[in-house]
Amino acid sequence: MAPVERASWHNHWEFLLTSLGMAVGLGNVWRFPYITYTSGGGSFLVPYFLALLIIGWPLMFQEIAVGQYARAGCNKVQILTEQYGSSTVTFTINNPNSSFKVFPRMAPIFKGLAYAIVYSRVFGQVYFAVITSWSVFYLCAGFQSDLPWTTCTEDWNTRDCYNIDYNENCENDEVFWDFTCSSKDVYCVAHDYSAWDSASDSCVSTTNNETFSTVLGTFSISPAEDYFNGKVLGVTKDADGTQYTWNDYGTIRWELVLCQLLIWILVSLVNIKGIKSLGKAAYVLTLLPYVLLTILLGYSITLPGAEDGVEYYMSPDWSKLSDQYIWLQACVQIVMSTGVACGSHMVLASFNPKNNNVLADSIFISFCNSLTSIYAGFAVFCMTGFLAHETGSSVDNVSYCFIFI
């Protein structure tokens, strides 16, 4: 059987951008700033870069090298012709008589690993498609003049929905609760306290006393959280925040179904012609997030308090380095954000020429991925500093979830 010529990238930049786009994602823009925030700011960058050098880059190099050499994905082998002395040995796709399999040839114990990778990627892609459909939902909702996730007076809101702007219209002995200005005494009683003590501005009970601000911070729900649970997911069904169960699971969220359908249509269109369409789409899918991040950074850096957030981000707390949990998180973050060990880089590299510079590619992709995380961190921490400035708190006390609210 004559060897079948495998498709190849139109140019090498298509491979680099596609592979980089596959690596860069939620792990960079969402998880990395969060882990940095909870791990003491700049001190996290030390174990992070060590993990990149020891784990991330070598795994990236290995995966690209295996894919480029085998010229196949992780579950099958493209026709290969190799010269051994005076004889020529040909290995073909899905040929049961062929002994050439990528992982078993590396180590017999790896037999079956390829199919485990494929199965895990199927579940992973379904998971990310769901998250992306949420983004489409928010994108469509964001075109309204009044953003729906900033209000506490809609059908999906709960009694504990709290908005600072609404609370400014209440008297000193009142708080915005139950969709209106309610007395602090009623609020304390509704949250299992005996009464409100006006002298100390505390909720009192027979067992303990808590300042009213502490109780409010414990039980309050932001309008954005209410919108996500009540409108987007539809997991809450009344003003008390009662959630649906497996016995009473509500109705289908047709808006999310349509968003999900749109996502899979876009995925199909991007991959409909293989690497020919995927390579062209990479120019938009990979470069557009950098444009949006730059716009976000340019806006957030002008906000008051942004410099405090950047200072916290870049100032290391060396005592944190003795915490083994931070080192574990650095390793997990590197593996998650680079996208190694899931077969994707292997598939993309299989369309490269066999004499392509694997070392240069692995350095470019892995280090650009990590630099993207740091770049996104500046934008996020500028917003963190701004939130700390607005709430009169310190950067390390600002609740991280408010960044994305």
NUDREN-576415 format. One record per residue: x, y, z of N, C-alpha, C in turn. Coordinates in steps of 0.1 Angstrom, whole numbers, plus 2048, in hexadecimal, padded with zeros to 3 digits. Example, Ala and Ser with C-alpha at 12.3 -4.5 7.8 and 13.67 -1.06 7.14 Angstrom:
% NUDREN-576415
8847C784E87B7D384E8847DF84E8807EA8478897F584788180084F
END
This chain:
% NUDREN-576415
8097F480080080080080980C8008068167F780E8227F680B82B80281583180881383A81380A8468108018498197F88548187FE86181D7FE86B81580587781A7FC87E82480188182F7FA88883A7F98978377ED89D83B7EC8AB8397F68B38417F88BF83E8028C78457FC8D58468028DD8507FE8EB8528028F38467F98FD8437FD90683880990E83B80B91284781891884B81A91585A82691685F82991286C82291B87781F92787481893087D80A92A8808049238777F791D87A7F891388580390B88480590188F80790889C81091289C8139188A980791F8AF7FF9268A77F492D8AC7E99238B17E79198A97DD90F8AD7E19088BA7EE9048BB7F28FD8C87F29078D37F69138D17F591D8DC7E79208E07DE9218D67D09238D97CA9188E17CF90C8DE7CA9008E57CF9008F47DB9068F67E09069047DA91290C7D991D9067D492990D7C592890E7C092A91A7B192991C7AE92E92A7A392793079F92B93D7A99299487B29209457BD91E94F7C69299517C79319467D093D9467C994994B7BD94C9467B69589497AE9579567A994C95A7A194A9657A99449717AE93896F7B493097A7C193697F7CA93A9757D793F97A7D694B9837CE95697F7CD9619897C795D9967BE9539967B894F9A27C29489AB7CA93F9A57D49379AD7DE9419B27E294B9AA7EC9549AE7E795D9BA7DA9609B97D49689C37D49619D07D09549D07CF94C9DC7DC9479E17E69499D97F39439DD7FE94E9E17F99599E48029649E980896D9DE80196E9D38069779C98129739C281C97C9C182897A9B983096E9BD82F9699CA83695E9CE8339519C68279519C18239459B982A9449AC82F94F9A783694E99A84394699A8499459A685693D9A885392E9A584A9289AD84891A9AA84191899C83A92299783392198A83D91F97F84792897F85192797485B91B97685D91798286590A98485D8FE97F8508FE9818488F397C8478F496D8489009678489019588558FB9538608FD95986D8F895486E8E99568698E496186B8D69658608CD95F8548D295E8488CA95A8428CE94D83E8DB94C8378E094183E8DF93384A8E59338528E59278568D792285C8CF92B85F8C19278548B99218488BA92883C8B39238388B89168388C59148358CB90783E8C68FC84B8C68FF8558C18F58528B28F28508AA8FC84D89C8F984189A8F18368A18F482989E8ED82A8A38DE8318AE8DC8328B38CE83C8AA8C78468A58CD85089D8C684A88F8C38428898CC83C87C8C983287E8BD82A8888BE82088A8B382688D8A68318958A683889889983F88C89384588489C84C87889784286E89283786B89982E86189582586588A82387288881B87887E80C87288080887288C7FA86D88F7F687289C7E987089E7E38738AC7E78688B57E28698C17E68608CC7E08528CA7D58518C27CE8448C27D083C8B57D88418AB7DB83A89F7E883F8997ED83888F7F983C8897F783D87A7FD8488757FD84B86680784186080583F85380E83684B81C83B84C82583385183383785283B82D84A84583284384F82A83C85D82C84286382284787082484D87A81A84788681E84589081683F89981084989A8038498A37FB8518AC7F38498B87F98478C27F283E8BD7F28308BC7E682A8B77E581D8A87E281B8A17E18278937DE82788B7EB82B87F7EB8268767F682986A7F18318677F783C85B7F28458517FD8448447F984183980284082F7FF84B82B80985382180885D81581085880980A8597FD8108547F381385F7E981C85B7DE81F8657D68138677D38118747CA8078797CD7F98737D97F78707DE7EA86B7E07E08777D87D68797D97CE8847E77C68847ED7C58797FA7BE8788067C787B8037D487C80E7DE87F8107DE88E81D7DD8928217DE8A08247EC8A48227F689B82680489E81A80B8A581B80D8B18128158B981A81F8C181582B8C281D8358C88218328D68178318DF81982F8ED81F8218F18198168EB81F8098EF82E8088EA83280F8E084080E8DB8498168E58438208EB84B8278F584D81F9028428199068428109128368079118377FA91282C7F09118207F491B8247F992681A7FC93081080792C81480F92280C81A91D8018159138008089107F68049077E880790D7E080D9057D38129097D282090E7DE8269107DF8349157D883D90B7DA83B8FE7D58448F37C68458F47BF83A8F67B183A8F67AC8419037B383F90E7B084691A7B18559187BB85A9117BC86890E7B086D9057AD8658FB7A18698F379486A8FB79286090378686190B78686D91579187091B79187B92479088891D79588991079389590978489790477D88C90276F88E8FE76789490A76A88F9167638959227678A39247748A69227798B39247738BD91A7728B990E76C8C290475D8C59077568BB90B7488BD90F7478C791A7508C69247508CF92F7538DD92B75E8DF9237618ED91E7578F29157508EA90D7458EF90573A8F590D7378EF91872D8F492173190292773D90392B74291093174191A92674591791A74592090E73792490B72D91B90C71F91F90A71B92991472092892071C93392A72294092672E94092073394D91B72B95391072694A90771D94F8FD71095590270B94F90D6FF95491370196191970D96392071097092671397B91B71997691071C97F90570F9858FF70597D8FD6F89818F86F198A9026F198690F6EB98E9196F199C91B6FE99D9187069A991A7029B49116FB9B19066F79BC8FD6EB9C49026E59C090D6DA9C89136E09D59196D89DF9196DC9EC91E6DE9EC92D6D59E49346D79E29436DB9D39456E79D19496EC9C494B6E49BC9556DF9B19526D69A995A6DC9A49676E99A39676F099D9736F49A897D6EE9B497C6F19BE9856E59C298E6DA9BB98C6CE9BF9936CA9B499D6C29B89A76BD9AF9B16AE9AF9B16A79B39A76999B49A76929AB99C6999A299669499998C68E98C99268798598968197998E68B96E99369796E98E6A19649916A996899E6A79749A36AE9789AF6A99719BC6B19709C66AD96B9D36AC9769DD6A79739E96A597D9F36B39839F86BD97B9F76CA97F9FC6D29879F26CD98A9E66D49919DC6D799F9E26E39A39E16E79B09E76EF9B89DC6EB9C59DB6F29CE9D26F59DB9DA7019E09D97059EC9E16FD9F89DC6FB9F99CF6F3A049CA6E5A059D06DE9F99D16D19F99D76D29FC9E66DC9F89ED6DD9FA9FB6DFA099FF6E5A109F56E7A1F9F86DAA269FA6CFA209F56C2A279F66BBA23A036C1A1BA0B6BBA16A186C0A1FA246B8A20A2F6BCA27A3B6C8A20A426CDA27A4C6D8A21A546D5A14A5B6C8A13A5F6C4A07A666BD9FDA5D6C09FFA506BA9F6A466C59F0A3D6C19E5A366CA9DFA2C6C29DAA216C79D9A156C09D4A0A6BF9C5A0B6B39C0A0D6B19B1A0E6A39AEA0B6A09A3A0569399FA0168D9A99F76959AD9EE6919B69E368D9C49E76909C89F368C9D59F86959D9A046939E5A0969A9E9A156949E3A2169A9DBA286959D4A3469D9D8A406969D8A4C69E9DCA586A89D1A5B6B39D6A616BE9CDA656B99C2A6F6B09C6A776AB9BCA816A49B1A7A69C9B4A706959A9A686A09A1A616AA9A7A5C6B59A0A556BC996A5E6BF99AA6A6C6992A746BD986A786B0989A7B6A797EA7F6A6974A736A5979A676A396FA5C6AF967A5A6BB96AA5F6C7962A5D6CB95CA6B6C1958A736C3950A7F6CA957A8A6C8964A8B6CD96CA966C1971A9E6C3974AAB6B8979AB36B3987AB06BD990AAE6B999EAAB6C59A5AA66C39B2AA36CE9BBA9F6D09C5AAA6DD9C6AAE6E19CFAB86E69DCAB16DE9E7AB36E29F3AAC6EE9FAAB16F19F8ABE6FD9FEAC470A9F9ABE70B9ECABC7179E6AB77159E2AA87099E5AA37069E1A9570A9D3A927049CAA9B7079BCA9A6FA9B4A9A6FB9A8A956F099EA966F4995AA26EA995AAC6ED98EAB96E5981ABA6EA978AC16E296BAC46E7966AD16E195CAD66E5956AE36F394FAE36F894CAD7704945AD671094EAD170D957AC871895FAC371396CABD71B976ABC718983AB6721985AAA71C98BAA072498EA9472099CA8F72A9A3A8B7289B0A8571E9AFA797179B9A7770D9B8A6C7149B7A5F71F9BEA5D7269BCA5072B9AEA4E72F9A7A59733999A57728990A5371C992A5971098AA5670C98DA4870C99AA4470899EA36712998A2C71F998A2F728992A26727983A2572297CA2F72196EA2F715969A2770A970A286FD96BA226F9972A1570097EA126FC985A0670097D9FA6F897E9EF6FB9789E26FB9849D87059849D070798F9C66FD98D9BB6F99989B46F09979A96F598D99E70298E99C7089859927079769957089739A27079659A66F89609A56EF9699A86E19669A76DD9649986E396D98F6E096C9816E595E97C6F195A9806F794E97B6EF94297F6EC94298C6E49369916D693698D6CF94298D6C194298A6BD94397C6C594C9746C194E9666C994595D6D694595E6DF93D9556DD92E9576DF9299636DE91B9656D09179696C992096F6BB91C9746BB91297F6C59129886C69089936BE90D99F6BA91A9A06B291F9AB6A49219A569A91E9AE68C91F9A96839299B068892F9BB6809389C26889439C968294C9D06899579D66919529E268E9479E86969419F36A393B9EE6A593A9E16B19339DC6B09249DC6A491E9DD6A39109DD6A790B9CF6AF9009CF6B58FB9C36AE8EF9BE6AD8ED9B16A88E19AB6B08D59AF6AA8C99AF6B18BD9B26AF8B39A76B48A79A96B289C99F6A489899E69D8999A968F8959A96868A09A468B8AD9A46838B899F68E8C19976918BD98B69C8C49846978CF97B68B8D497C6868DF9746858DC9656878E795D6858E694F6928E89486928E593B69E8E79336A18F59316AD8FA9326B190792F6B49099206A990C9196AA90C90A6B49179056B692190D6C192B9096CF9259096D191D9136DE9169146DF90B9096D49049066D48FA8FC6D89018EE6D390C8EB6D69138DF6E59188DF6E991D8EA6F79218EB7019158E96FD90A8EF7058FD8EE7058F98DF6FA8FA8D96F98F68CA7028FF8C270290C8C570A9158BE7199128BF71D90E8CB72B90B8CE72F8FF8C67278F58C572B8E98BE72A8EB8AF7228F48AA7228F889C72F8FF8997339088A174090F89F74C90689F74C8FC8A97568F28AA7578EA89D74B8E689874B8DE88B7508E787F74C8F387F7518FC8747608FE8747658FF88077490188177C8F587D7768E987F77D8DD87C7788D687076F8DC8687698D585D7728D185277D8D98507878D58467948D284D7948CD8597A08C985F7A98D48637B68D28617C08DD8647BF8E885B7B98E784F7B88F28467AF8FD84C7A48F985179B90385779F9068657A58FC86D7A98FF87A7B590987A7BE9078717CA9108717C691F86E7BB9208657B792E8627AF93486E7A792C8757A09308807A993488C7B592F88C7BE9328977C29408987C394788C7C695588B7BD95D8947B09598947A696189B7A595B8A97A394E8AB7A19488B87AC94A8C17B994B8BC7C494C8C57C895A8C87C79638BD7CC9718BF7C197A8C57B49778C37AA97F8C87AA9808D77AC9768DF7AD9778EE7B89808F27C39818EB7CE98A8EF7C99998EC7C299B8E27BD9A98DF7B39AC8EB7AA9A38EE7A09A68F97A79A89067B29A09097B99A29167C09AF9167C69B390B7CC9C090A7C39CC90D7B79CB9077AC9D59097A99D59187A79CA91E7A39C992C7AE9CF9357BA9CB9327C69D193A7C79E09387C59E592C7C69F39297BB9FB9317AF9F49337A59FB93A7A79FA9497AA9EE94E7AB9EC95C7B79F39637C29F595B7CE9FB9617CBA0A9647C1A1095E7BEA1E9607B5A2096C7B0A159727A6A1697D7AEA1998A7A8A209947AEA239A07B0A169A87BCA149AE7BFA099B67C69FE9AE7C7A009A07CD9F59987DB9F299C7E29FD99F7F19FB9A37F29F39AF7E89F39B87E99EB9C47E89DC9C17DF9D99B77DD9CC9B37E99C69AC7F09CE9A37FC9CA99D8079C89A78089D19B18129CF9BB8119C29C38049BF9C68029B29CD8059A69C48029A89B780499D9AD81399A9AC81C9A49AC82A9A39A98329A29B682D9A49C28349A49CE8349969D483F98F9D483F9819DA83F9819E98389779EE8389749FC8409679FE84D969A0185795DA01853953A0B84B956A1584794CA1F83E942A19837946A0F82D93DA08834931A028419339FE8489289F784A91CA0084891DA0D84A911A1583D909A1683290EA0F826907A0F8268FDA038258F0A058268E79FA81A8E79F180F8ED9F68028EE9EF8048F79E380C9029E580F90B9DA8179059CF8208FC9D28288F59C881F8EB9C08168E59C880D8DC9C18048E39B77FF8EF9BB7F78F79B37FE8FC9A680B8FF9A881390399C8148F89928168EC9978188E098E80A8DE9877FF8DE98E7F28DC9887EF8E697E7F28F39817EF8FE9787F78FD96B8048F896C80C8F79608068EC9578038E195D7FD8D69557F08DA94F7E78E19567DA8E49527DB8EF9477E38F99497E390493F7EA9019327F48F99337FC8F59267F48EB91E7EB8E49247E38DA91C7EB8CE9187F68CB9207FD8BF91D7F68B29227FB8A791E7F689A9227E889791F7E389E9147D589B9107D48989017E08978FB7E08938ED7DE89E8E27DA8A98E67D78B48DC7E38B98D57EE8BC8DD7FA8C18D68008B68CD7FE8A98D180389E8C97FC89E8BB7EF8A08BB7E88A08AF7EC8AC8A67ED8B78AC7F08C38A47FE8C289E8088BD8A68158BB8A28178B089780D8A789680E89D88C80D8A287E8098AE87C8078B486F8148BC86B81E8BC87482A8C38718348BA86983D8C08628478B885B8508B18668558A686285D89E86C86A8A587086F8AE86887B8B586B8798C387286C8C58768698D287D8708D388A8748DF88E87B8E289B8728E08A78718D58AD8688D28B886C8DA8C48798DB8C787E8E38D28798F18D287B8F88C78779068C68689078C88608FE8C28518FF8C384D8FD8D28538F38D984F8F08E68528FC8EF85E9038ED86190E8F585791A8F285491C8E684C9278E283E9258E883891A8E782A9178EB8299188FA83291090183190F91083491D91783E92491284193191883793C91583293C90882894690581B94390D81893790F80D93391780E93992681A93792C81C93C93981C94B93A82295193082296092F81496692D80C95E9267FE9639257F79639337FA95893B7F49589487F896495080596895080A9739578039809528029819457FC98D93E7EE98E9437E69839437D89849477D89879567E298395E7E298696C7E299596F7EA99C9667EA9AB9687DC9B19677D59AD95D7C79B295B7BE9AF9667BF9A296B7B699E9767BA9A59837C79A79867CB9AD9927C99BC9927C99C29877C59D09867B79D298A7AE9C99867A09C998A79F9C69997A79BD99E7A79BA9AD7AB9C69B57B59CD9B17B99D99B87AE9E49B77A79E59AC79C9EE9AB7919EB9B478D9DE9B57839D99BE7879DC9CD7939D99D07989DC9DE7979EB9E179A9F49D7799A029D978AA069DB781A009D3773A049D476D9FF9E17719F49E676B9EE9F27729F39FF77E9FA9FD7859FEA0978D9F3A1078F9E8A097969DDA0F7A49DBA097AB9D2A0E7B99CFA087B79C59FD7C19C49F47C09BB9E97BF9AD9ED7C69A89F77C699A9FB7B9996A027B09A0A057A399DA0B79899EA0279A9A29F57909A39EC78C9959E777F9939E777A9869E277C9849D478397A9D07879789C277C9779B87719719BD76696F9B476097C9AF7629889B675D9949B17649999A576F9949A277799899676E99598976898998976098597E75298997F74D98F98A74099498B73F9A1984
END
